């Protein structure tokens, strides 16, 4: 009986090469329990960088991890997780009870890890998890001030700990960035009028600087980078009514002095490229290189080939001696090989864009159940759901079912759409409409509920006779529940 654990390394900075000795004991873990192993290039999580740890029959494990940089990682088991602070040349012992999530640490990294775990930096604060957002004039009294009290209490714990000054500096920096990032996300998802949230962000972020607050940059600092770029953009666009001031602001943030030039770059290379242009001007060279390398990895992992290649060219141009180039070159070569492979199960019909009615289009699949997924390459939740599709299709293999995809993207994004479905091997029949043309499809599918039009992703099922059926359509992430629902109509 073996239990697979996973170690996820999410950030780091360069130090001398050494090893990190990790050992411990796990109890009360279900047989076959998996904790996702991941060692990303710089920060973040990617499935293809997993590293499993295997326990023996008694739940003991021991592994020596080669490290050339200090990292913050975490163990995941089931729906639980714990950060790990890993430093080359040190050791850590973990005692974990899988039934209640209790975890204890030993070894010379014990105190740092115990405090890191108590701070729960991997969790979103309670104010963010409440789906009901407060009004802008209530932010200070109901959100910011109460959370600052909690933050102060955590900082007091850090200051009272026996950790070294640099370790305390890192934890306090991550706590600060955690606060900034989640307030920023809260405001941007509050559905306030654009001017209200933009003005709030400008005022809230005014005192922030791009310089990291500690020598070790953690995952919250890298999340802060995107928040800071958003602040710079909001501040620049607040000058839009003054052409001269607006041009200077755009030049300062992005290096271009006209809105048309900015939009041209956005259409050609994507928002991530614009963000990198801003990062390059605001942050130090080391941070910029790390940020760019991670964005390239992210785009390749996501199947956004053209954007990834453009960013890769930027890394080659601005960081010719980057230590990330070899790894990224290998990743790109593998992706290009996959792109060049013809997949006959990816079908883009001749009328993929010109078809008029979805119900008429579906009639050609008489005798088969059709699962319709309305999505967009720009839609994060849509793409996240697609990660669950391979297992769904495996369960439905050999059965009379068609997976039909209707993408909503601008016509100039046609190549990007094709790249995405090819790079991610999304088998099935693919259609695309722009935002104007897809409105007729929404009306056709939901004539009596306009409030649900334009919600991405949305799913529909057509039975073997081409009739639209079922109200509560399951998502791919619903797994077996979706399989069961589809089988009801076979």
Secondary structure as UniProt FT lines:
FT   STRAND          4..27
FT   TURN            31..32
FT   STRAND          38..39
FT   HELIX           47..49
FT   STRAND          52..54
FT   TURN            57..58
FT   STRAND          60..77
FT   TURN            78..79
FT   STRAND          80..86
FT   TURN            88..89
FT   STRAND          91..97
FT   TURN            98..100
FT   STRAND          103..106
FT   TURN            108..109
FT   HELIX           110..119
FT   TURN            120..122
FT   HELIX           126..129
FT   HELIX           136..138
FT   HELIX           139..144
FT   HELIX           145..160
FT   HELIX           165..188
FT   HELIX           194..205
FT   TURN            206..207
FT   HELIX           219..237
FT   TURN            238..241
FT   HELIX           243..254
FT   HELIX           259..269
FT   HELIX           271..282
FT   HELIX           285..302
FT   HELIX           305..318
FT   TURN            320..321
FT   TURN            323..324
FT   HELIX           325..340
FT   TURN            344..345
FT   STRAND          346..347
FT   TURN            350..354
FT   HELIX           358..362
FT   HELIX           363..365
FT   TURN            366..367
FT   STRAND          369..375
FT   TURN            377..378
FT   HELIX           380..386
FT   TURN            387..388
FT   HELIX           389..395
FT   TURN            396..398
FT   STRAND          401..408
FT   HELIX           411..413
FT   HELIX           414..423
FT   TURN            424..425
FT   STRAND          428..433
FT   HELIX           435..445
FT   TURN            447..448
FT   HELIX           450..452
FT   TURN            453..454
FT   STRAND          458..462
FT   TURN            464..465
FT   STRAND          468..469
FT   HELIX           476..478
FT   HELIX           480..487
FT   TURN            488..489
//
